[in-house]
């Protein structure tokens, strides 16, 4: 009898944090809940919901909720942390700008926004596939509390750029017939129909990539890399940890990092180990790992949402530059591959622009774009290779290097290919931008792993401070 009783206990100890949350979190008692104090005024709510383990530790989720349009934008969790650590988090991150609320209030804020966004054709962030289990199931057992969503009776899309807006506009146009408002950061709001009177919805390339078998377990030569796994760290690596890892033998370290990346692709669970491994491959200038980085970029849109979200450009763009700066043919071949997600291909354009900043490399990059535009023109009607969205993203990123030398090719490109002008503007606008006397400020810069690590950590923390 004693042995039979010990088996469930042993099995429970082997559960990963993710599995525990899925299977057992709802059995824990609900504890404190908080929401950002000004959420109803600004339309963005940071909601914390905590549960207490029988031993006194805490597991909690933090949910970033856009009540104006997008619903659940992001969520993270902390698993089985001590009461002292939990109190420290509340003191450091929550007290000044957050108000304690009941669980019923927290539940209704989150699920009400999700429901509102779903009616608009916008789904909750993929991180919610896991963090929903920290919440109670959304049933009639939870008292209904009605909150206002949207702004003045209409959806109100607030985004940072035209590129971000383009992800949501087709769904909003379809669900509201243009009856919503849009504000792009640092620009004045206006009616969608006024801002984009010639809006056209283009089909996207169907995702058809057939992935290989990825490693099902990690067999690391350097056990020091275990610290990269999400269950061992809180997004931020210490300077000492980074130095220790970088001091390991280069060849075996790169092999371990590549194995970790491929393993995390197969897991597809948002573990921060994938981010850290990519940072280290970039810092090591591991050109031999280019194929591994490109394998990350062969994944689908769901993978991007789960593992990178809004950090895709910052994480992958710089790493791809570091490992691919001397391999332009391989980067070109990747963009030509059929059936891939266009926003991962967009990352290649970011890397190419960084390459163009190197002394003597501009002509190489211009020739690269010249060849790619010719390839797209030859395949303009093959949706597996080219889409108007991809063309718009390419032109938009090219504007950063002001490619006046390519104006004839760009004009011909617009003539032959459909181009989503929501991303880059009309041909006239593109030409004006290229020929403008005041050149755009380049926002992207080369930074080392220490700054990248801090920047990534800060991107998570800034919304909670």
N, C-alpha and C positions, 0 to 999 in steps of 0.2 A: 504493500500500500504506500509506504513512504517513497519508494522509487517512482511509482506512478504519479504521485503528487509532485515530484521534483521536475518532471518533464515540462509541464507548462511554464514553470518558473524559468527553466533554462531557455525555453523558446522565447520568452518575453525579453530576456537579456539580449538576445541576438537580433531583436528588431532594430532596424535603422530608425533614426528620428522620423523620416518620411513615412515609413510603414506604421510606426507607432501612432503618428498623428491620424493616419487614415483609419486605423483599426480601433484605437483606444481613446483618442483625445476627447470624444464626446462623453466618455464615462467619467472624466474628471469634473470636479465642481467648478462652475463659473465663478471667477473672482472679480477683480476691479476692471472697469471699462472707462475709457476716456475718449474725448473727441476734441479736435482743435476748436478753440473758443469762437472764432469768427467764421466758421464754415458756412453758415447760411448767408453771410454777406459776400464772401469771396467765391462761393460755389465749389470749394475744394475742401474735403474733409479728411483729416488723418484720424483714423479710428483704431484704438487699441482694445483688444479683447483678450483677457487672460484667463487661464484655468490653473487650478492648483492641484498638484500631485498629493497623494496621501502622505508622502514623506515630507511635504512642505515646500518642495521646489515648484517652479512655475514654467508653464509653456504658454506662449502668447503669440498672437498674430497682429500685425500692423497693416491696415488697409488704406490705400490712397484712393479716395472716392471723388470722382468728378460728378457733382450733382447737376451740372449745367447741360451735359450732353453725353460724355463718354463712359459714365458708369465707373466700374472698378478698373482703374488704370494700372495698379500694381499692388503687390502684397508681399510681405516677408514674414518669417516666423523665427522665434527663438525657442529652443527646446530644452526643457529640464534644467533651467538655471536656478541658482540658489536664491533664497529670499534677499540676501544682501545685494546680490547683483541686480535683482529685480527692483529693489528699492532705489538703487543707484541710477538705474535707467529712468525710473519715474522722476527722480529728483533732477537729473541732468536734462532730460528730453521733454518731459511732459508738463511739469508743474506750471511754468510761466504762461504757456500758450494753450494749455489744454484744460478741459473741464471734465470732472468725473460725471458719468452718466450711468443709467441703468443698462442692463444687457438688452432689454427690449428696445430701448432707443438705439443702441448701437446696431442691433440686428436690422431694424427698419431703415436706418440710414443707408446701410450697405446694400441690402437686398432691394430696397426701393429704387436706388440709383441703378443697380444692375438691370432691374425690370424695365426701367425707363429707357436705358440705352438699348436693350434688346428689342424693344418696340421700334427703335430707329435703325435696326439692323447692325448694331455694334455689340460684339460679344465681350464678356469680361476677360481681363488679362488671364493668360494661361496659368499664371502662378496660383490662381484661385482654384484650380483643379485639386490642389493640395490644401491650401489654407482654408478652404470652405469647411474642412472637418474640425477646425477649431471653433467654428460657430455651430449653433444648433441647426438642425435641419429646418428648412424654410417651410413650415406647415402652419395650419390654422391654430396650433397650440401656442404660437407666439402672438400676443395681442397686436393688432394692426395699429400703427401710428402713421398718420398721413403727413408727409412733408412735401414741400414744393420742389419740383425739379424743373430744369430749364430756367429761362429768364423771361418774365413777362409773358408766359404762356407758350413760348417757343423754344426749341433747342438752341443752345448758344455754344458754338464750337470755339474753343480757345486753344490755339496751337502756337508753336514756336516758329514755324516756317511753312512755306508753300509745300515743301516736300512732305511734311507731317500732315498737312491738310489733305493732300491728295490721297492719303490712306483711308480717309473717312468720307470724303465728298461723294463718291458714287453711292454709298449706302444712304447717306442723308438726302441726296437728291431724289433717290428712288422712294424713300419712305415718307418724305415731306413735300415732294413736288417743289422743292426750293424754298419752302417756308421755314427757314432757320436763319440764324445770324452767325457770322463768322468774324473772329478777331485773330489776326496774326500778330505776334509779339511786336511791340513798337509801331504798330500800324493802327489806324482808327478802324473801328468796326463798321460794317455796312451789311446790307442785305446780300445774300449769296448771289441773287440774280443780277444785282448791280455790279458786284465785283467781277463776276465771271459770266457775262451774258452769253458767251459762245461755248459754255461748258459742254463737253462731249465725253461720254463714258466709253472707254476703249477696253477690249478684251485683254486679259492677261495671259501670259504663257502658261499653259497647263504644266503642272509639276509632274514629271515622269521619271525622275532619277530612281534607279534601282540600287540601293546601297549594298555594300558588301557586309559580311558578318564582322561585327566589331567585337573586341575582347569582352568576355563576360566577367572577367575578374582581373584585379590588378596584381601583378607580380613584379614589384618594384625592386630594382637592385639597390637603390638608395632609399632606405626607410625614412630618411629625413623628410622626404616629400609627402609623407602622410599628413603633415601639418597643413598642407594645402587644401585638404578635404573640408567641406563645409561643416562637418560635425566637430572639427578640431579648431576652427577659427571663426572670428566674427567679421569677415570681409577684409579687415586690416591686418596685414603682416607687419611684424616689427622689423626695424632696420637690421637687427641682429639675425632674425630668421632669413631675411633676404640675402644678407652677406654670407651666411652659412651655406645656403643652397648654391649661390653663385661660386663658392669655393670648391664645390664638388668637381670631380673629373669631367671635363666638357663632354666627351663622346658618350659616356654612359649616362650622364645627366640628360643630354638631349634625347637619347633613346628612351629613358624613363618618362620624360615629359611628353614625347610623342605617344607613348603607350597610354599615358593618363588622358590625353586629349581624345584618343580613339575610344577609350573606355567610357569617358563621359559623354561622347556622342551617343553611344549605345544606351547609356542610362537615361539621358535626356530628362533630367530631373531638376535642372537649375542649380546644381551644385557649383559653388564658387570656385572649385578646383579647376574647372575649365578656363575661367577667366585668368586665374593665376598662372596656369601652365602656359597660356598664350602670351602673357606678359613676359615670362621667363624666356620663352623661345625667341621673342622679339629682342629682349635685352642681350641674349647670346648671339644675335645676328645669325641664327641657325638656318642658313639657306638650304641645308639638307632637309629641313622640316617643311619646306614650302608645300609639298603634296599633302602633308597632314593638315596644314592650315586651310588649304583649298578644300579638303574633305569636310571640314567644318562648314565651309561656305556652300557645299552642295546639299545642305539640308533644307528643309521646307520652312514655310513662314511660321508654323507653330513652334518649331525648334528655335527660331530667332526670338520669338516672343518669350518663351520659357527661359532661355539661357542668357539673352542679351538685352531685350527690350530697347529702351532709349539709349543704351550704352553701346549699341552695335558699332557705330562709326568710331567711337573712341577706342574700343577694345580691339577690333579687327583691323581698322584702317592703318594704324601705326604699326601693328605687328606684321601685317602683310607687306608694308613698305620695308621694314627691316629685313624680312626673310626673302623678299621677292624683288628687291631693287636692281639686282643684276640678272634677273630672269624675265625680261619683258616678253619673249616668245611664249613662255609658259602662262603668263598672265593673260596674254591675248588669246591663247587657246582655251583658257577657262571661260572667258566672256563669250566665246563662240560656241560653247557646249550647249546643246539643246535641252529643253525641259527643266531648267533651273530657275530658282526664285530670283526675281530681278533685283530685289533690294540687297541680296548678297553680292550680285554682280556690281552693284553700285559701289561697294567697298573697294573694288579694284580701281575705280576712277579716282577715289580719294588717294590711294597709294600712288597712282600715276602722277597726280599733281604734286605730291611730295617729291617724287623723283625729279620732276621738272625744275624744282628749286635748286638741285645740285648743279654746281658749275659744269657747263658743257653738256648737260643732259636734255636741255629743252628740245633740241631738234629730234632727239630720239623719241621723246614723248609725242611730239607733233606727228612724226611719221607713224607712230603706234596708233594714234587716233585716226590718222588718214587711212590706214589699212583697215581699221575696224569699221569706219563709216562706209568704205567701199564694200566690205563684206555684208554689212547690214543692208545696203542698197540692193545687193545681189539676192538677198533673202528677205526682202521687205514684206512679202506675202506669206512667209513661213512663220506662223505664230509660235512654233516650238523654238525658234531661234531669236526672232525679233518681235518686240511689241512696242506700241507707241509710248507706253510708260517707260520702258527701258531707254528708248531714244531720248525722251524728255529728261530723264535723270542724267544721261551721258552729257547732253548739251549743257544742262544746268551746272554740272561740275566742271566742264571745260571752260565755262565763263570765268572761273577763278584764275585761270592762267592767261586770260585775254588772248586767245589764239588768232590774232589778226591774220597770220599767215594762212590760216585754214578757212578764211571767209568764203572763197569760191566753193570749196568742198561742202561747207555748212549750208550754203544757199542751195546747192544741188541736193543735199541730203533732205532738206525740207521739201524740195520739189518731188522727190521720189518716195520718201517714207512718211507715214503718219507719225506725227510727233505730238505727244501730250503736252500742250502748251501750259497746262496747269503747273508743271514742274519748272519750265524754263522760260516761258513767255513766247510771244509770237516771234517770227523771224525778224521783224522790224525791231522789236525790243532787244533781241539777241545781238543784232548788229550794232545798235546804239550802245549796249553795254560793252561790247568788245572794243569799239572805237572811242569810248569815253576817255576824256583826258585824265579824269580822276579814276585811278585804278582801284578796285576793291581791296580792302584790307584782308589779308590772309589770316584767318583765325586759327588754323591748325599749325602746330609747331612740334618739333621733335623734343620729347622729354624722356627721361630715364625711368627705370622701373620703380624707383622710390617715389617719384612724383606721380607716376601712373597709378601706383598702389594707393596713394593718398587721395588722388583725384577720384578714383572709383569709389573709395570708401566715403568720401564727402558727398558724392552724388546720392548715396543712400541716406546719409544722415541729415542733409540740409533740409529735407522736407519735414524732419522731426524736431528740429531745434527751435 
